[in-house]
Every structure is written in structure tokens, then in C-alpha cells.
Amino acid sequence: MPEAPKELLESLASVEALLRDEALAGWPTRADDIELVRATRNRLERRFTLAVVGEFSSGKSYLLNALLGKTRYDERRHIVGLLATDINPSTATITELGYGTPESALAKYPSGRTERVPLDNLARFVAVGKSDAPGALHDATADEDAAPAYVVVNVDSPFLRTGFTIADTPGLASLNPAHRRATLGYLPRTDAVLYLIDTQQPFTEGDAAFLGLIGEHVRTIFIVQTKTDLWRMREADGREAWEVARARIVERAQRFAPGAEVYSVSAREYAAGTLDADEGLVERSGFPALIAGLERSLESRAQAARVARTLAVLRELAAKTSTRVQREAALGERDAIELASELERGSAELAERERALARERDDIERQAVERSEWIRKQGAVLAANATRALAATIDVADIARIRDRGRFHSLVDATVAPIWTAFAADVAGHVSRALERIAKSRPDLRIADLAALRLGGEPGTGAWSRELRSGIASTIVLGAIGGPTVNFVFGVAQHFAAAPAGAYMKRELGNDLGASLFPAFERDVRAFVDELADKLAGVYADAAAAVERERVVARAETLEPIERALALASDETARHEALARLAGVVTRLGEIDTGLAAAEARLRTARASDSPLAPPATHAAENGEREAAPFDADAYDRGLRPERYRVVVLGALRRGKSSLINAIAGTRLLQDEGGTEALFPVHVRYGERECAYALEREGVWNVIPTSNAIAQAARTPVLIETPWRMPRQLVLVHAPAFDSGNAEAEEIALAAARNASEILGLFSRQLSDRELTLYKRVSEMGKPTLLAHTIADNESPRERRTVVELAERYLRERGIDVKRIFTISALDYFEAVQAKRAPAAWNELGALRDTLQAHAEEHMHKLAERQRRAAQTTVTSATARQPESSQPKLRSALERLFGRK
């Protein structure tokens, strides 16, 4: 364990020892507090869970065997390991590999039965194939209980001993829908995902679809390019073939999994190099960089949340104990008459508090019923919307794509994911706000932990290491994609499999969709929503039980300390002994507080001096990429002219910032997002000819080739001038995507916003929590703000209205002042301009452009007025001091300055 967590463990031990002190024996929640310390310690020490995901034959088992250090040569000198590496079988179930001795394995089935698994049979046991496939014990097409849900394995592995648990997940293309469901359902519990991509197929459609789906729900993603040893032949440009494939993976990862770290490895070379003690081969394999990156990045990211949580618990327990001790000590100083009066007053206050808590408990139970009914009603609407979307998608899809299960999965996921995401955001928003209000006044009620346990998550881990809303939303989306959506794809695949080749086409599929497949899908959706409603109702029930527990405890906390003091009031010796014990507790509380303050200071120092979240320089070096320089806020501020009217365009990745600026400018200045990502602000304004500048030290702008502007924006702010028809003082600022994965991106975007005259925030489909948080921070700067719902050309009129209405509601709830929300499509606008026709009636990009133009012109008018008044003041002052003959010269200068004759 790192040094700081060791200090926190010592603080936890000190707090637990204090709570066990005899002086606190009479406190009614002491057992609960001690249990909280124990749970907090377990979560702080919990191993980091790494889910390994990959398509069939992506080299997953080879990589895992190498990572675990569980490889050997067989009698034919073939490399074999703990997990199956044959070409036919693939992983059938989630296999959790954790450090432990003696080594053992236990299978857990969906029905609840368990089975001991001999380790020498583990490779075959967790393999899946058709019933006649060599090496497989489980039939992939059989019922769900044919294969275990989990296999928990204790392994004596150096890598696992450092603090990792590895979850080997079933292949995403498995024939059994339960396997894909298990993988998606497991992800909210993980600290990170290790996603494998075969060098032979670098970043397929399926890779893009899966990474795009989980990107919002998994905090840390590592992309691992496998089998590089098979692709070392030279290409025409001198690079090895695996390097060419890597370049494609890196480029597409920036689009579909921004922030993911990319590693290139050969498990065979690593295993052979390790077995043969060939250090050169080990280094060539790429494995040392991967292992170092996992240990550095995963531990720091996952541990940050755990450390913060531990500190919060320690502070809370210390403060609560201090308050109780101080009250008990104060009561111990009073005489019997004062205590009797205090008991009478406390009894009256307690009665009122008990009544209030009973009303709150009843209100929570009522909310649970109402929210459950509301969620269930959404199920029917959700099912109908998803069915319509699927019907429209399938209607225009090529039959070959529908027949290919992997491609069909991607198609279906892409179609229904936005629908599930909107539903999840709505449910999570309503539920989390209500539950957080309940928990606000009672620190003991850890509502996020209750929700995690009810929804099958792990408190403080993965999706549940962030805010309550994100934990609920991620669980809903991944559960829905892994549940009803997977079942639908499986049902379609079964119909194709049951018919002779070429006999089952669109017409036959259409008939079956209406007759059975869509009705089954809608039933699955409603069942999923019903189960979700029950689980969330359970969270409310837990909250109500906690309030009832508080009502019971309130009597003991209010009256028992007074009664103890009364019992001691007549025994001076006993009273002095009790007060002495309490004084000892106060001294220890002071020591604990000092230790916590020191631990927090050291943690802040460690974070300031170490940057473990940054990807290693070798990632960029392998592709000749140049690392971004740190953002110099002072140089940026110095380089900006105060008279400009800057409109800063904010938004997440793929929100259309570049396309919008191009549309307003009337020319394609910026690359569409998905090319080289601008990590620094890109300023666009009027110039007599097209020209570009890069901001260097001391706020100086140096000329650069226009063609190189966006590439330069990966390391410094850039200015592009173009002869547009917009006001000459108007500057459109393309701020970096705050969710790009760059650690500084959000702060750079906010630095641009602080220098803005006006903010234009972009969103698509749904305002996310992170977008709302950013726009809230911007609104606190007092900047006038507009929002634009972008890429709206693929939505129906009703969907567009709904998006804007939801956005308005979320903005009101957050107290974010936005002057207007525009609905726009840069693509439709460009096409209309090229075709010399009017844009679509709903497309308000022209209105947005006119609004920005009017605001800039108003700014220029005010600026001219200020300059005129300042100049007039100067003239008046000068004429009072100068002879009459000089006045005509001053008037002439003013006329030239302002164009007046």
C-alpha cells in the first residue's frame, strides 16, 4: 500500500480504539460506528478490480496468463497457462482472479449452487463452445444454468499480490446472451476496463460501438493492442505493420474512447522472454510499459476516491464523537436540580423530534410508492419508443448486417442506447435528488451505499465511486443494454439460425418482428423497468428504516446522558472518575484530529508533486507525437485584446463545436471533431486574408502556417483570421472538450470562459450531469449564456421539443441562467447554403448567427461610445489649457477618428 493509505489505516485504527473505550460504552450507536470503521477499512484496502474485455480470439487468455505469471512450456514446448488458450473454446463466464494461497477455484451458478473446481481442470471448465467443440465443458447455446455465473479463483501471482483483482469476462460475441449480459452487468462494479483489440482487426465497428457505449459509465479504460509479434513485417513507409495498426487504434480511440490509454503488447514474447530469461524479448513485448501503466494510473485514480471517502468518514466520526463527549462532560458538571430541569426540557424536545421523524419516515414511504408507480408507467412508453426506433433502423438496414450478429449488436446498441440513456438520466435525476434531500441532514445515512447494494454494485467502487446519480444511471444503461437489448438480438439471431441459408430475408424477418420479436422485446423492457422500480423502492425503504432507526436512537442520545449524569450527581468520586475518562477521550480526539490534518496535508503535497494520471511519454513517442505543454494562463490572459467580443463555445466531445463555428464563419476553417483534437482554445476572428497565429511565451502571437493551426492547438492556443462578414471585433473561441481525457481540459475551458464576453454552450440529446456542472460553474462567473441543442437533424419534432423542455427543467433545477436555447444543425445549414435554399424551418442556426452578430455590434457601438466620451474628455481638458489656435486641429483629429465630417 502507498504511504498515505497506511496513515489512514492508522487513523482508522485510532478511531476504532477510541470508540471501543469504556467511556463510550453507553452510547447507542457505538456498534454502528465501529461497523462503519470496519467497512471503510475494507473498502480502502479492497483490491482494484480490472475487467478484461475482448472479442473472441483477441488473445485475452494469452494476455491474462502472461499478466498473472502463469505460463509454462508443455512437452512440445508450446506455451500453456492457467486459462484456456485453444483457438476453439472461449471464456464462458466471469472468472474473478484474486491473490490467495493456497490456490483454489469455486464456481457459482445462477441457481445458487456452488462447485469446487480442480485448478488443473480450470482451463476447460471456464471454456465455452458448442456441445461438440473440443476442449469445452459448457454448451454456449444451452440454458443459462449450464455454465456458472462466476468462478472465483485464488492465485499466487506477483501481479495480483500488488493489489489487483482481474475479472476475465465472456467474449462479447458469445452465442449465449447470458454471457454478454454478465459482462455489461459487471462493469459498474469495476475500477477499470482493459479492452483488447487484435492487431489483425484494428478498431472494428464493434470496438467503436462498445467503447462508445461504456465510455460514459466506466471511469478508466485501457486499450491493449494484442499479437504485435505476428505483425512485425515492414510497410512501405518503413514502419512495422503493428505500428500502422496502432496509429489507427490511437486515432479512433480519441473519437470513441477519449482519455483511454493505448498499449501495444505481445503476450507470447513476454511469456517466452520471461521463461527464457530474455530481458530484451520481455522489453520488446511491451508488457513492462503496460504493467507500469496499470499500477500507476489505476491505483491513483481508484484510490483517490477511496482516500477521499475514508477522510470524510474519519472526520465525521471524530466530529460526532467530539460533540457527544462535550455534551456528556457539560452535563457531568451540573447539579441534580439543573439535570432534572434538563431532563424535563429534553423530554419535551424529544417528543416533538420523534413526531417529526415519524412524519418524515411516512413521507419517504409515500415517495417510494409514488416514484415506483411513475417508473413503471415509463416502462410502457420506453418500450414503445425503443420498438419504433428499432423498426425504423431495421427497415433501412442491409440484410447482411442484420444476419451478422456482431454488426447487428452494434446497430441495435447504437439505436437504443440514446433512449435508455435519456430514461436513465430522468430516473436517476429524480431519484437521486429525492434521496439526497433525505440524507442531507443525517451524515450517518450513506444513501449512495444503500443504492449500490440494492442495484448490485459495490459501494465506493467503479460507477459508485462518483455521485449517486451517475451510479444509478450507469447501472440502468448497462443493465438495459445487457438485458432486453441482448435478448432481442439473440431472438433475431435464432430466427436466422433456424432457417436454411438464404431462405430468411427481410420480408420473413418483418413478419416475425411484428408477430413475436417486438412483443417479446416490449415485455422484456417492461419487466426490466418493473425490477428497477422494485430495487429503487428498496432504497427508499432502506432510507425510511434509517429514519426510524434515528427515531429510536434519538431517545437514547437525548435522555440517557442526562440520566447517567443524574446517577453520578450524588457520588462525587464516581463523577470525577467519569469526567476524567471523558477528558482522556478529548485528548485522544485531539491527537486524531492532528493526525488527520497531517495526513491530509501530505496527500495534498503528494498530489501536487506527482502526476500519475498522465499517460507515459512512450505512448506519444512511439508515434512521433508531441506532448502538450502545460497551459500558461497568465500568457493566455496577456495575449487577449480587451476590446474584442469573445463568444466562447463550450461543450463535450462530438457536440459539433467545429461545425458550428465553420457554419457561422461561412467556410470550413476547423476540422470536424474526430480529427486531431484541439487541447487548447482556438480563436476565430476577422482578417483581411486567412492567417494563423500560435500563442507563445509572454502572450506573443507568432505567425504559423494555416494548414498547421489545429495541429498547433494540441500544444498552445491558436488564432485564425478569415475574411468573414461577421463583426470585426467578434471572436469565436473553440474551447477544448472538457471530457477529452486531458487532465487540464476543463480548467482550460473555464479559463477561456473567464475571458469571454458571452458563453455559447452546446449539448446533444441530453444535458449530462457533467455538462450541467460545468455550465453551473460558468454561470457563477456572471457571463451571459446561450445554449444550443446541436445535431438535431436526426430527431423528430417531438424529440426536439422534449430535449429542449428537459434542458430547461434541468437548468432551472440547478439555478443556471440561460438567455435562450437554440435548436440547430450545422449540416442542414451548410447544405441549405450550398443548395441556395432556406434551412429547415426548425433549424435556428441562422437565428443564432444573427443573435451573436447583434450582440457583437452592440458591443462595438458601446465601445465606440466609451472611446468617444474618453476622447471628448481629453479634448475638453486639453482645450482648457491650450490656446485657441490648437482647437481646430483637435476637432479635425476627432473627425478623422470617428468618421465624422
Salt bridges, closest charged atoms under 4 A:
GLU7 OE2 - ARG602 NE 2.72
GLU16 OE2 - ARG20 NH2 2.92
GLU16 OE1 - ARG41 NH2 2.52
ASP21 OD2 - ARG588 NH1 2.73
ASP32 OD2 - ARG549 NH2 2.75
ASP33 OD1 - LYS320 NZ 2.82
ASP33 OD2 - ARG324 NH1 3.37
GLU35 OE2 - ARG38 NH2 2.41
ASP74 OD2 - ARG76 NH2 3.58
GLU103 OE2 - LYS70 NZ 2.78
GLU144 OE2 - ARG181 NH1 2.94
ASP145 OD2 - ARG113 NE 3.64
ASP156 OD1 - ARG161 NH2 3.21
ASP168 OD1 - LYS60 NZ 2.74
ASP191 OD2 - ARG46 NH1 3.65
ASP191 OD2 - ARG306 NH2 3.06
ASP198 OD2 - LYS227 NZ 3.19
GLU205 OE2 - ARG401 NH2 2.00
GLU205 OE1 - ARG407 NE 3.66
ASP237 OD2 - ARG239 NE 2.73
GLU240 OE1 - ARG232 NH1 3.21
GLU240 OE2 - ARG234 NH2 3.84
GLU261 OE2 - ARG301 NH2 3.34
GLU269 OE1 - ARG232 NH2 2.85
GLU269 OE2 - ARG284 NE 3.94
ASP276 OD1 - ARG77 NH2 3.29
GLU316 OE1 - ARG446 NH2 2.47
GLU328 OE2 - ARG564 NE 2.97
GLU342 OE1 - ARG334 NH1 3.08
GLU342 OE1 - ARG345 NH2 2.41
GLU352 OE1 - ARG355 NH2 2.88
GLU352 OE2 - ARG359 NH2 3.72
GLU354 OE1 - ARG555 NH2 3.34
GLU360 OE2 - ARG442 NH1 2.74
ASP362 OD1 - ARG361 NH2 3.07
ASP363 OD1 - ARG366 NH2 2.11
GLU370 OE2 - ARG366 NH1 2.87
ASP413 OD2 - ARG180 NH2 3.13
ASP426 OD1 - HIS430 ND1 3.34
ASP426 OD1 - ARG809 NH2 2.83
ASP444 OD1 - LYS320 NZ 3.01
ASP449 OD2 - ARG43 NH1 3.09
ASP449 OD2 - ARG309 NH2 2.25
GLU508 OE2 - ARG507 NH2 3.88
ASP512 OD2 - HIS495 NE2 3.78
GLU522 OE1 - ARG526 NH1 3.93
ASP530 OD1 - ARG376 NH1 3.47
GLU531 OE2 - LYS535 NZ 3.48
ASP534 OD1 - ARG376 NH2 2.26
ASP542 OD2 - ARG454 NE 2.86
GLU548 OE1 - ARG361 NH1 2.58
GLU548 OE2 - ARG551 NH2 2.83
GLU550 OE2 - ARG353 NH2 3.29
GLU550 OE1 - ARG442 NE 2.56
GLU557 OE2 - ARG324 NH2 2.05
GLU560 OE1 - ARG564 NH1 3.94
GLU572 OE2 - ARG575 NH2 2.68
GLU572 OE2 - HIS576 NE2 2.90
ASP593 OD1 - ARG315 NH1 2.49
GLU600 OE1 - ARG315 NH2 3.08
GLU622 OE1 - ARG246 NE 3.33
GLU643 OE2 - ARG641 NH2 2.45
GLU673 OE2 - LYS657 NZ 3.34
GLU673 OE2 - HIS734 NE2 3.91
GLU696 OE2 - ARG715 NH1 3.95
GLU698 OE1 - ARG638 NH2 3.64
GLU721 OE2 - ARG685 NH1 3.36
GLU746 OE1 - ARG770 NH2 3.81
GLU746 OE2 - ARG777 NH1 3.33
GLU747 OE2 - ARG777 NH2 3.43
GLU758 OE2 - HIS855 ND1 2.90
ASP769 OD1 - ARG469 NH1 2.80
ASP769 OD1 - ARG814 NH2 3.58
GLU771 OE2 - ARG655 NE 3.10
GLU795 OE2 - ARG765 NE 3.63
GLU795 OE1 - HIS789 NE2 2.76
GLU813 OE1 - ARG433 NH1 3.14
GLU813 OE2 - ARG809 NE 3.59
ASP817 OD2 - LYS819 NZ 3.23
ASP828 OD1 - ARG837 NH2 3.95
GLU844 OE2 - ARG820 NH2 3.18
GLU858 OE2 - LYS862 NZ 3.39
GLU865 OE2 - ARG868 NH1 2.74
